[in-house]
Amino acid sequence: MPGRRRKPAARRSSGTRTARRPAADLPVAGPGERIWLLDVPYGTTAVGARWVPQWKAFAHVAVTLPESLAEFASKPFSYQRWIEDDVNGRPGPPAHGIAPKQPRRQQYEGADAIIAAAESGARQFLLADAPGTGKTITLIMAATEIALSRAGGRTEPPRILVAVDRPVGITVPHWRTSIAAVDTGDPRTPRWLVISPDQLTKLLAGNGRPRFSFDVIILDEAQLYRHLDTKRVTAMRRVARYADAHEGAPFVIAATATPAHNPAELTYLGPVLAQVHGQRAGDWSDVGARMQEVGLPLEQQYRKWTWAPGTTGADQQAAAQTVRRWLTDHNPALMLHRPAEWGEAPLEPMPVELDAAEHQQYQSEWAIFRREMDLARVGRSTAKGRAAIMRFRQKAGMIRVPYTVDWAANQVKAGRQVVISVEFVSTAADPIAEALADKGIEVARIYGSGRYDVEAERLRFQRGQAQVCVFTVTSSISLHAGEMLADGTSATDTPRVGVLHQPGYSGIATRQRLGRIHRDGQVGEWWLAFAEGTVEEQITGTLLDRLRATSDLVGGDTTALQSIAEMLGAQWLPEQVLGETGEPG
């Protein structure tokens, strides 16, 4: 196979970790039986299952699960399956019906680069390929080989942890099927655990120390871990042993097409940046402070590191390139960024001409916003400023709902499948989806925090059963034409076109959204909607200019955010407020 490099590794036995002897009050499996841990939804009756407080799960002991309980069986690579395998001392049933995937040359080459970094003794690697270039398969191949090599002569199988983005109803099945679909050519099998960031705390003991050790950890959409003051980031850093010595830590692969707004947000790369500079991991616990010490134009505001006042776009790009060279100039390289071979996603402005009444309503909302922002600024209330921005964006987007609906309906008539990216549910996603349904157009809905089965909705769109998909997520879902689905069939070849219904302020989020249909060799055409003659028009122009000028956002500048903040009178707010999306999806 082209570009494939294999590193010999010591053989190990095929057995897994021996389970601890269960306590007297725990279920015990007899000869040929298995203790099955069940995922029973709240309020659902599972006849024959027993609640086991020590495992925080329902359990059933049998050779095989009866048909009445089969739907509650743990899924391969889930946290529940991980515990179930420990309880039984052997792995459970593998995934079935998954069509194999043949990696592309670019994916083999990417895996080789990551493997080389691990072999050199590095503790981290940044895979920053553009959206849709196939990072998942690259990561699976690299992690498998690195983990097998690190296992050495251990009798236990190596362990790989994958922390994925939301919505887990899509991201977890995507990783589960991808792992099962990739045949690395090695008969040995690592143990995989695929969890959401919110589940990371389950991997910590009561004293805050990791309950499990991993050979390789993959941080998918690693930009999620750039802010240190969140529970998931604290848990991730402990699970990945960020404070440990370099030689004793697991190998961490950070994967994201949009690493940061500024270099100080590369906090999740602190250990490897310390390693590059010949320092201890703890010396780089405050990445922004270390970067400021070496001369990068950064300063701390509201406990967050951002660009210093007066820093030009050119200065920002130079600083970003300095940090990038720390990783790319290392031998071997510790970072890989490759643009999409089929080019950047087409993104054009879509002006909306409001009628007199709508324009008056818009200006009324703008006046209310300015008053609220003035009051928040005088009181130095970040919470009130954030609320004012969110409310204005909701109201402005709601006024334009009928225009987005009509545009989408016309695109469907023209023979296209349409994706509509929104940031708010009640004032955008719901009214748009309902208005399209009233026109007789089938709509897939990927929003609403559990209101819909997101993977089922995604597949309805991909198979052509729904002509439109309305979604709030920014990353980790595929909606492109011709996608190979888990069962070996393909998504429709119908051309995709998308509209960003609300003008997002974050370049990171915008680029991630574009990659939902512009991926895997498929070109997805995008439009950015705004109301003519309003502040939205100015914001859209600024955002488009910066996106076109900075096609590589690896440490990209925040000139757009600074300009937009001035337009909104919100330059006194912390930078991340403008980069926030709306309601969770």
C-alpha positions as CSV (number, residue, x, y, z in Angstrom):
1,M,0.0,0.0,0.0
2,P,1.4,3.4,-0.9
3,G,3.2,5.4,1.7
4,R,2.6,2.7,4.4
5,R,5.4,2.4,7.0
6,R,5.3,-0.3,9.5
7,K,7.3,-0.4,12.7
8,P,8.0,-3.8,14.2
9,A,6.5,-4.1,17.6
10,A,6.8,-6.8,20.2
11,R,4.2,-9.5,20.1
12,R,1.7,-9.8,22.9
13,S,-1.0,-12.3,23.9
14,S,-4.5,-11.8,22.6
15,G,-6.0,-11.8,26.0
16,T,-7.4,-8.6,27.7
17,R,-7.0,-7.4,31.2
18,T,-8.2,-10.0,33.8
19,A,-11.3,-8.7,35.7
20,R,-11.2,-8.2,39.4
21,R,-13.1,-10.8,41.4
22,P,-16.7,-9.5,41.8
23,A,-18.0,-8.7,45.2
24,A,-20.6,-11.1,46.7
25,D,-23.5,-8.8,45.8
26,L,-22.5,-8.3,42.2
27,P,-23.8,-10.5,39.3
28,V,-21.6,-13.5,38.6
29,A,-21.3,-15.1,35.2
30,G,-21.4,-18.9,35.0
31,P,-19.6,-21.1,32.4
32,G,-20.1,-19.6,28.9
33,E,-22.1,-16.7,30.2
34,R,-21.4,-13.0,30.0
35,I,-22.4,-10.1,32.2
36,W,-24.1,-7.7,29.8
37,L,-24.3,-4.0,30.9
38,L,-27.4,-2.4,29.4
39,D,-28.1,1.1,28.3
40,V,-31.7,1.5,29.4
41,P,-33.2,5.0,28.9
42,Y,-34.7,6.6,31.9
43,G,-38.3,5.6,32.5
44,T,-38.0,2.5,30.3
45,T,-38.7,-1.0,31.7
46,A,-36.2,-3.7,30.9
47,V,-37.7,-7.0,32.1
48,G,-34.9,-9.3,33.2
49,A,-32.4,-6.6,33.9
50,R,-31.1,-5.7,37.3
51,W,-29.8,-2.3,38.5
52,V,-26.3,-2.6,39.9
53,P,-25.3,0.6,41.8
54,Q,-21.6,-0.2,41.8
55,W,-21.6,-0.1,38.0
56,K,-24.3,2.6,37.7
57,A,-25.9,0.4,35.0
58,F,-28.5,-2.3,34.5
59,A,-27.0,-5.8,34.0
60,H,-28.2,-9.2,32.7
61,V,-26.3,-12.5,32.9
62,A,-26.7,-14.9,30.0
63,V,-24.8,-16.6,27.2
64,T,-26.5,-14.2,24.7
65,L,-28.9,-11.3,25.3
66,P,-32.6,-12.2,24.8
67,E,-34.3,-10.4,22.0
68,S,-36.3,-8.2,24.5
69,L,-33.0,-6.7,25.8
70,A,-30.9,-6.6,22.6
71,E,-31.8,-3.0,21.9
72,F,-30.2,-2.0,25.2
73,A,-26.9,-3.7,24.5
74,S,-23.8,-1.6,25.0
75,K,-22.2,-0.3,21.8
76,P,-18.6,-1.1,20.7
77,F,-16.0,1.4,21.9
78,S,-18.5,3.0,24.4
79,Y,-17.7,3.8,28.0
80,Q,-20.3,1.2,29.0
81,R,-18.7,-1.5,26.8
82,W,-15.3,-0.6,28.3
83,I,-16.6,-1.3,31.8
84,E,-18.4,-4.4,30.6
85,D,-15.3,-5.8,29.1
86,D,-13.4,-5.2,32.3
87,V,-16.1,-6.9,34.3
88,N,-16.0,-10.0,32.0
89,G,-12.2,-10.0,31.3
90,R,-12.8,-10.3,27.6
91,P,-14.1,-8.2,24.8
92,G,-17.7,-8.1,23.8
93,P,-19.3,-8.5,20.3
94,P,-17.6,-6.4,17.6
95,A,-19.4,-4.0,15.3
96,H,-21.2,-5.8,12.4
97,G,-22.3,-4.8,8.9
98,I,-19.6,-2.1,8.5
99,A,-18.3,-1.7,5.0
100,P,-14.5,-1.5,4.8
101,K,-12.8,1.7,3.8
102,Q,-9.7,2.0,1.7
103,P,-7.5,4.9,2.8
104,R,-6.3,7.4,0.3
105,R,-2.6,8.3,-0.4
106,Q,-2.9,11.5,1.5
107,Q,-4.2,9.7,4.6
108,Y,-1.3,7.2,4.5
109,E,1.1,10.1,4.2
110,G,-0.5,11.9,7.1
111,A,-0.4,8.8,9.3
112,D,3.3,8.4,8.5
113,A,4.0,11.9,9.7
114,I,2.3,11.4,13.0
115,I,4.0,8.0,13.5
116,A,7.4,9.6,12.8
117,A,6.8,12.2,15.5
118,A,5.8,9.5,18.0
119,E,8.9,7.5,17.2
120,S,11.1,10.5,17.8
121,G,9.9,10.8,21.4
122,A,7.5,13.7,20.9
123,R,4.5,13.7,23.2
124,Q,2.0,15.5,20.9
125,F,1.2,16.1,17.3
126,L,-1.2,18.7,15.7
127,L,-3.1,17.5,12.6
128,A,-4.6,20.7,11.2
129,D,-5.7,19.5,7.7
130,A,-8.6,21.4,6.1
131,P,-12.1,20.3,6.8
132,G,-13.2,17.3,4.8
133,T,-9.7,16.0,4.0
134,G,-10.2,12.7,5.8
135,K,-8.6,13.3,9.2
136,T,-10.5,10.5,10.9
137,I,-9.0,7.7,8.8
138,T,-5.5,9.3,9.1
139,L,-5.9,9.4,12.9
140,I,-7.1,5.8,13.2
141,M,-4.2,4.4,11.2
142,A,-1.6,6.5,13.1
143,A,-3.1,5.8,16.5
144,T,-3.3,2.1,15.9
145,E,0.3,1.7,14.9
146,I,1.6,4.0,17.7
147,A,-0.4,2.2,20.3
148,L,0.7,-1.2,19.2
149,S,4.3,-0.1,19.2
150,R,4.0,1.4,22.7
151,A,2.4,-1.8,24.1
152,G,5.7,-3.5,23.7
153,G,5.6,-6.9,25.4
154,R,2.6,-6.2,27.6
155,T,0.0,-8.9,27.8
156,E,-2.8,-6.3,27.8
157,P,-3.9,-4.8,24.5
158,P,-2.9,-1.1,24.0
159,R,-5.5,1.5,24.8
160,I,-6.7,4.4,22.6
161,L,-9.0,7.2,23.8
162,V,-10.9,9.4,21.4
163,A,-12.7,12.5,22.7
164,V,-15.2,13.6,20.1
165,D,-17.3,16.8,19.6
166,R,-21.0,17.0,19.9
167,P,-23.6,16.0,18.8
168,V,-22.6,12.6,20.1
169,G,-25.6,11.0,18.2
170,I,-23.5,11.6,15.1
171,T,-19.9,11.9,16.1
172,V,-19.7,8.7,18.2
173,P,-21.4,6.5,15.5
174,H,-19.1,8.1,12.9
175,W,-16.0,7.1,14.9
176,R,-17.4,3.7,15.8
177,T,-18.0,2.8,12.2
178,S,-14.8,4.3,11.0
179,I,-12.7,2.3,13.5
180,A,-14.4,-0.9,12.4
181,A,-14.1,0.0,8.7
182,V,-10.3,0.5,8.7
183,D,-8.2,-2.6,8.4
184,T,-4.7,-1.7,9.4
185,G,-3.3,-5.1,8.3
186,D,-2.2,-6.0,11.8
187,P,-3.9,-9.0,13.5
188,R,-3.5,-7.4,17.0
189,T,-6.4,-5.1,18.1
190,P,-6.1,-2.1,20.5
191,R,-8.9,-1.3,22.9
192,W,-10.7,1.8,21.8
193,L,-12.8,4.1,24.0
194,V,-14.8,6.8,22.2
195,I,-16.5,9.4,24.4
196,S,-17.8,13.0,24.5
197,P,-16.0,15.8,26.3
198,D,-18.7,15.7,28.9
199,Q,-17.9,12.1,29.7
200,L,-14.2,12.7,30.4
201,T,-14.9,13.2,34.2
202,K,-15.9,9.5,34.3
203,L,-12.3,8.6,33.6
204,L,-11.1,10.3,36.8
205,A,-11.1,8.8,40.3
206,G,-12.4,10.6,43.4
207,N,-8.9,12.1,44.0
208,G,-8.8,13.6,40.5
209,R,-6.3,11.1,39.2
210,P,-6.9,9.1,36.0
211,R,-8.6,5.8,36.5
212,F,-7.2,4.4,33.3
213,S,-3.9,4.8,31.4
214,F,-3.9,5.2,27.6
215,D,-1.2,4.8,25.1
216,V,-2.7,7.2,22.6
217,I,-5.3,10.0,23.0
218,I,-7.0,11.7,20.1
219,L,-8.6,15.1,20.7
220,D,-11.0,15.4,17.8
221,E,-11.9,19.1,17.2
222,A,-9.1,20.1,19.6
223,Q,-10.1,23.7,19.6
224,L,-12.7,22.7,22.1
225,Y,-9.9,22.5,24.7
226,R,-8.4,25.9,24.2
227,H,-10.1,27.6,27.2
228,L,-8.7,26.4,30.5
229,D,-11.6,27.4,32.8
230,T,-14.0,24.6,31.9
231,K,-14.6,21.2,33.6
232,R,-14.1,19.3,30.4
233,V,-10.7,20.9,29.8
234,T,-9.6,20.2,33.4
235,A,-10.6,16.6,33.0
236,M,-8.9,16.2,29.6
237,R,-5.6,17.5,30.9
238,R,-5.7,15.1,33.9
239,V,-6.6,12.1,31.7
240,A,-3.9,13.0,29.2
241,R,-1.4,13.6,32.1
242,Y,-0.4,17.0,30.9
243,A,1.5,17.7,34.1
244,D,3.5,14.5,33.9
245,A,7.1,14.2,32.6
246,H,7.3,14.0,28.8
247,E,8.6,10.4,28.7
248,G,5.8,9.0,30.9
249,A,2.8,10.7,29.2
250,P,0.5,9.2,26.6
251,F,0.9,10.3,23.0
252,V,-1.7,13.0,22.2
253,I,-2.9,13.8,18.7
254,A,-4.8,17.1,18.5
255,A,-6.9,17.2,15.4
256,T,-8.6,20.3,14.2
257,A,-8.9,22.4,11.0
258,T,-9.3,25.6,13.0
259,P,-6.8,25.4,15.9
260,A,-7.2,28.9,17.4
261,H,-8.0,32.6,17.0
262,N,-4.6,33.5,18.3
263,P,-1.5,31.5,19.4
264,A,-2.2,31.9,23.1
265,E,-5.3,29.7,22.6
266,L,-3.1,26.8,21.7
267,T,-3.2,25.8,25.4
268,Y,-3.9,22.1,24.5
269,L,-0.4,22.0,22.9
270,G,1.3,23.3,26.0
271,P,3.2,20.1,26.8
272,V,4.8,19.7,23.3
273,L,5.6,23.4,23.2
274,A,7.4,22.9,26.5
275,Q,9.2,19.9,25.0
276,V,10.3,21.9,21.9
277,H,11.8,24.5,24.2
278,G,13.6,21.9,26.4
279,Q,11.4,22.7,29.4
280,R,9.1,20.8,31.7
281,A,5.4,20.5,30.9
282,G,4.5,22.5,34.0
283,D,6.6,25.4,32.7
284,W,4.0,25.9,29.9
285,S,0.8,25.6,32.0
286,D,0.2,29.3,31.1
287,V,0.9,29.2,27.3
288,G,0.0,32.9,26.8
289,A,2.5,34.0,29.4
290,R,5.3,32.0,27.9
291,M,4.5,33.3,24.4
292,Q,4.5,36.9,25.7
293,E,8.0,36.3,27.3
294,V,9.4,35.3,23.9
295,G,8.1,38.6,22.4
296,L,4.7,37.7,20.8
297,P,2.3,40.7,20.9
298,L,-0.1,39.3,23.5
299,E,-1.7,40.6,26.7
300,Q,-4.1,39.3,29.3
301,Q,-7.6,40.7,29.6
302,Y,-10.4,39.3,31.8
303,R,-8.1,36.4,32.6
304,K,-7.9,35.6,28.8
305,W,-4.9,36.1,26.6
306,T,-5.5,38.2,23.4
307,W,-3.7,40.4,21.0
308,A,-2.1,43.5,22.5
309,P,-3.7,46.8,21.5
310,G,-2.4,48.2,18.3
311,T,-1.3,44.8,16.9
312,T,-1.8,44.9,13.1
313,G,-3.0,42.0,11.0
314,A,0.6,41.6,9.7
315,D,1.9,41.4,13.2
316,Q,-0.6,38.8,14.1
317,Q,0.3,36.7,11.0
318,A,4.0,37.0,11.9
319,A,3.4,35.8,15.4
320,A,1.2,32.9,14.3
321,Q,4.0,31.9,11.8
322,T,6.6,32.0,14.6
323,V,4.6,29.5,16.7
324,R,3.9,27.4,13.6
325,R,7.6,27.1,12.8
326,W,8.3,25.8,16.3
327,L,6.3,22.7,15.3
328,T,6.9,22.5,11.5
329,D,10.7,23.1,11.7
330,H,11.1,20.4,14.3
331,N,12.7,17.2,12.9
332,P,10.5,15.3,12.4
333,A,7.6,17.8,12.1
334,L,5.1,18.0,15.0
335,M,2.4,19.6,12.9
336,L,0.8,18.9,9.5
337,H,-1.5,21.3,7.7
338,R,-2.7,20.5,4.2
339,P,-5.4,22.5,2.3
340,A,-8.2,20.7,0.5
341,E,-6.9,19.5,-2.8
342,W,-10.2,20.6,-4.4
343,G,-9.8,24.2,-3.2
344,E,-11.5,26.5,-0.8
345,A,-15.3,26.4,-0.3
346,P,-17.1,29.0,-2.5
347,L,-18.6,31.6,-0.2
348,E,-20.6,34.5,-1.5
349,P,-22.7,37.3,0.1
350,M,-26.5,36.9,-0.1
351,P,-28.0,40.3,0.5
352,V,-31.7,40.4,1.6
353,E,-33.7,43.5,0.8
354,L,-36.2,44.1,3.6
355,D,-39.5,45.8,3.0
356,A,-40.2,49.1,4.8
357,A,-42.0,47.5,7.7
358,E,-39.2,44.9,8.2
359,H,-36.5,47.5,7.9
360,Q,-38.2,49.6,10.5
361,Q,-38.5,46.6,12.8
362,Y,-34.8,45.8,12.3
363,Q,-33.8,49.4,13.1
364,S,-36.0,49.3,16.2
365,E,-34.2,46.2,17.4
366,W,-30.8,47.9,16.6
367,A,-31.8,50.9,18.8
368,I,-32.8,48.6,21.7
369,F,-29.5,46.7,21.3
370,R,-27.5,50.0,21.4
371,R,-29.2,51.1,24.6
372,E,-28.7,47.7,26.3
373,M,-25.0,47.7,25.2
374,D,-24.5,51.2,26.6
375,L,-26.0,50.2,29.9
376,A,-23.9,47.1,30.0
377,R,-20.7,49.0,29.2
378,V,-21.3,51.6,31.9
379,G,-21.8,48.9,34.5
380,R,-18.9,46.8,33.0
381,S,-21.3,43.9,33.0
382,T,-20.0,41.2,30.6
383,A,-23.1,39.1,31.2
384,K,-25.5,41.9,30.1
385,G,-23.3,42.6,27.1
386,R,-23.3,39.0,26.1
387,A,-27.1,38.8,26.5
388,A,-27.6,41.9,24.4
389,I,-25.6,40.5,21.5
390,M,-27.4,37.2,21.6
391,R,-30.8,38.9,21.7
392,F,-30.0,41.1,18.8
393,R,-28.7,38.3,16.7
394,Q,-31.8,36.3,17.4
395,K,-34.2,39.1,16.5
396,A,-32.2,40.1,13.3
397,G,-32.1,36.5,12.1
398,M,-35.8,36.0,12.7
399,I,-36.7,39.0,10.5
400,R,-34.9,37.3,7.6
401,V,-36.5,33.8,8.1
402,P,-39.1,34.1,5.2
403,Y,-36.3,35.0,2.8
404,T,-34.1,32.1,3.7
405,V,-37.2,29.8,3.4
406,D,-38.0,31.1,-0.1
407,W,-34.4,30.8,-1.2
408,A,-34.2,27.2,0.0
409,A,-37.5,26.3,-1.7
410,N,-36.2,27.6,-5.0
411,Q,-32.9,25.7,-4.6
412,V,-34.9,22.5,-4.1
413,K,-37.0,23.2,-7.2
414,A,-33.7,23.7,-9.1
415,G,-32.7,20.1,-8.2
416,R,-30.3,20.7,-5.3
417,Q,-30.2,19.6,-1.7
418,V,-29.9,22.5,0.7
419,V,-28.2,22.8,4.1
420,I,-29.1,25.8,6.3
421,S,-26.7,26.6,9.1
422,V,-28.3,28.6,12.0
423,E,-27.2,29.5,15.5
424,F,-30.5,29.7,17.4
425,V,-33.3,27.2,17.7
426,S,-36.4,29.0,18.6
427,T,-35.9,32.1,16.4
428,A,-34.3,30.4,13.4
429,A,-34.1,26.6,13.2
430,D,-37.7,25.9,14.2
431,P,-39.4,28.6,12.2
432,I,-37.4,27.8,9.1
433,A,-38.0,24.1,9.3
434,E,-41.7,24.5,10.0
435,A,-42.2,27.0,7.1
436,L,-40.4,24.6,4.7
437,A,-42.5,21.7,5.9
438,D,-45.6,23.8,5.2
439,K,-44.4,24.1,1.6
440,G,-44.3,20.3,1.4
441,I,-40.5,20.1,1.6
442,E,-39.0,17.3,3.8
443,V,-36.6,18.7,6.3
444,A,-33.9,16.9,8.4
445,R,-33.4,18.6,11.8
446,I,-30.1,18.4,13.5
447,Y,-30.7,20.7,16.4
448,G,-32.5,21.0,19.7
449,S,-30.4,19.1,22.3
450,G,-31.9,15.6,22.0
451,R,-35.2,16.5,20.4
452,Y,-34.3,14.5,17.3
453,D,-32.3,11.4,16.5
454,V,-29.5,13.3,14.8
455,E,-27.9,10.4,13.0
456,A,-31.3,9.3,11.7
457,E,-32.0,12.8,10.5
458,R,-28.6,13.1,8.9
459,L,-29.1,9.8,7.0
460,R,-32.6,11.0,5.8
461,F,-30.8,13.9,4.2
462,Q,-27.9,11.9,2.8
463,R,-30.2,9.3,1.3
464,G,-32.4,12.0,-0.3
465,Q,-35.5,11.4,1.8
466,A,-35.2,15.0,3.0
467,Q,-34.3,17.8,0.6
468,V,-33.2,20.3,3.3
469,C,-31.2,19.9,6.4
470,V,-31.3,22.6,9.1
471,F,-28.5,22.4,11.7
472,T,-26.9,24.2,14.5
473,V,-23.7,22.2,14.9
474,T,-20.5,23.7,13.6
475,S,-18.4,20.5,13.1
476,S,-18.1,16.8,13.0
477,I,-21.0,15.9,10.7
478,S,-20.9,15.0,7.0
479,L,-23.6,16.3,4.6
480,H,-21.7,16.1,1.4
481,A,-22.7,14.4,-1.8
482,G,-21.6,10.9,-2.5
483,E,-20.5,10.1,1.0
484,M,-19.8,6.4,1.6
485,L,-22.2,5.4,4.4
486,A,-21.5,2.8,7.0
487,D,-23.5,0.1,5.3
488,G,-21.5,0.5,2.1
489,T,-24.2,2.5,0.2
490,S,-23.5,6.1,-0.9
491,A,-25.3,9.4,-0.2
492,T,-27.0,11.0,-3.1
493,D,-25.0,12.7,-5.8
494,T,-27.4,15.6,-5.8
495,P,-25.3,18.9,-5.7
496,R,-25.3,20.5,-2.2
497,V,-25.7,24.2,-1.6
498,G,-25.7,25.9,1.8
499,V,-26.6,29.2,3.4
500,L,-25.3,30.7,6.7
501,H,-28.6,32.2,7.9
502,Q,-27.0,34.2,10.7
503,P,-23.7,36.1,10.2
504,G,-21.3,34.3,12.6
505,Y,-18.5,36.4,14.0
506,S,-16.0,33.7,14.5
507,G,-13.7,32.7,11.6
508,I,-13.2,29.3,13.3
509,A,-16.9,28.5,13.5
510,T,-17.5,29.8,9.9
511,R,-14.8,27.6,8.4
512,Q,-16.1,24.6,10.3
513,R,-19.6,25.1,9.0
514,L,-18.4,25.4,5.4
515,G,-16.7,21.9,5.7
516,R,-20.1,20.1,6.2
517,I,-20.7,19.9,2.5
518,H,-17.4,21.0,1.1
519,R,-15.4,17.8,1.9
520,D,-13.9,14.6,0.6
521,G,-13.5,16.0,-2.9
522,Q,-17.0,17.5,-3.1
523,V,-17.4,21.2,-3.7
524,G,-20.2,22.8,-1.6
525,E,-21.4,26.2,-2.6
526,W,-22.2,28.5,0.3
527,W,-24.0,31.8,0.7
528,L,-23.8,34.2,3.7
529,A,-27.1,36.0,4.3
530,F,-27.5,39.5,5.6
531,A,-29.9,42.4,5.6
532,E,-29.0,45.2,3.3
533,G,-28.5,48.6,4.8
534,T,-27.9,47.3,8.3
535,V,-24.9,46.5,10.5
536,E,-25.1,43.0,9.2
537,E,-23.9,44.2,5.8
538,Q,-20.8,45.7,7.4
539,I,-20.1,42.6,9.5
540,T,-20.5,40.3,6.4
541,G,-18.1,42.4,4.4
542,T,-15.5,42.3,7.1
543,L,-15.9,38.6,7.7
544,L,-15.6,37.7,4.0
545,D,-12.6,39.9,3.6
546,R,-10.7,38.3,6.4
547,L,-11.7,34.7,5.4
548,R,-10.4,35.4,1.9
549,A,-7.2,36.9,3.2
550,T,-6.5,34.2,5.7
551,S,-7.2,30.9,4.0
552,D,-5.0,29.2,6.6
553,L,-6.4,29.9,10.0
554,V,-3.7,27.9,11.8
555,G,-3.2,30.5,14.5
556,G,-5.1,33.0,12.3
557,D,-5.6,36.6,13.3
558,T,-8.6,38.1,15.0
559,T,-8.8,41.3,13.0
560,A,-12.3,40.5,11.9
561,L,-13.5,40.1,15.5
562,Q,-11.9,43.3,16.6
563,S,-13.6,45.2,13.7
564,I,-16.9,43.6,14.4
565,A,-16.7,44.5,18.1
566,E,-16.2,48.2,17.1
567,M,-19.3,48.1,14.9
568,L,-21.3,46.7,17.7
569,G,-19.8,49.0,20.4
570,A,-18.7,45.9,22.1
571,Q,-14.9,46.3,22.0
572,W,-14.8,46.4,25.8
573,L,-16.1,42.8,26.0
574,P,-13.8,39.8,26.2
575,E,-12.9,38.6,22.7
576,Q,-14.5,35.1,23.2
577,V,-17.9,36.6,23.7
578,L,-18.1,37.5,19.9
579,G,-16.8,34.1,19.0
580,E,-19.6,32.3,20.8
581,T,-22.3,30.5,18.9
582,G,-25.9,30.5,20.0
583,E,-28.1,27.9,21.6
584,P,-26.5,24.4,21.9
585,G,-27.3,22.1,19.1
